């Protein structure tokens, strides 16, 4: 697939790696405000550099736009690409307001373009699919609740003027940046979220965005659980699922960045020690799953995943959580998208 790409450094560089690994894409042209990143994309991927996003939209013969810029640019760039008739792959978080989400969905319906959001494709993660199987098969018993944490110290690196420190562009802080990944994962495992309560702390660092967010989530099934998201501590991404027969623990980056996740089960044994027993997962994970799905959705007509709607659902929970924190009230999520 012949594509143009905006944002080719930083995470855009990682996205180029996954696209290159699949062998399914040719990055015809690229634009980035960083000239070194742009030169690297030209050298490694043969992407012809242009001087603006507007010029990138006019590159002849491309089928799609890959958007790997900061979250504050996503809506404007994705809308322009769809209006130009291009399919779109856009990173997460999808957008910063409900109004932006509605505008993106309306444009997608109008243009009938394929849009895939750069969340993880959990169908290509054997850990997530095995946990979902354990839940569905009743091997944990009735799932009573869960606890999930996502954290890193990147918030301490935010400098004055960075959009990540702007509450209008980064609502919820870490809950927006990485919590949207966690919410996408939780809805893959447990289904739609319908209500949220939350408390947030804003005084750990100098930015105006939330440094700490604790959310109580209620799902359509009646399940309740908690999600904590903070960007002022060392890294953690973990999940505890508490069942009436067994509880499950998953560490998604243990013992080092990029390593396979660690999963353990704890079985109910009345009057005996209830130890954590490592649970061996089948090997194999496809980090290119989302871009492969994008290619297949455009070329073969399969259902896009993670879709524009999946991305919108994740940030809609973030917006509801921030409203709940500011008002002190539980917020029912409006799914009229």
Secondary structure as UniProt FT lines:
FT   STRAND          2..6
FT   HELIX           11..22
FT   STRAND          26..31
FT   HELIX           35..45
FT   STRAND          48..49
FT   HELIX           53..57
FT   TURN            60..61
FT   STRAND          64..67
FT   HELIX           71..73
FT   HELIX           74..83
FT   TURN            84..85
FT   STRAND          87..90
FT   HELIX           98..111
FT   STRAND          115..117
FT   HELIX           122..124
FT   HELIX           126..136
FT   TURN            137..140
FT   STRAND          143..151
FT   HELIX           154..157
FT   TURN            160..161
FT   HELIX           163..165
FT   TURN            167..169
FT   TURN            171..173
FT   HELIX           174..177
FT   HELIX           179..190
FT   STRAND          193..201
FT   STRAND          212..219
FT   TURN            220..221
FT   STRAND          224..230
FT   STRAND          236..243
FT   STRAND          246..251
FT   TURN            257..258
FT   STRAND          262..267
FT   TURN            270..271
FT   STRAND          276..278
FT   TURN            287..288
FT   HELIX           289..300
FT   HELIX           308..327
FT   STRAND          331..332
//
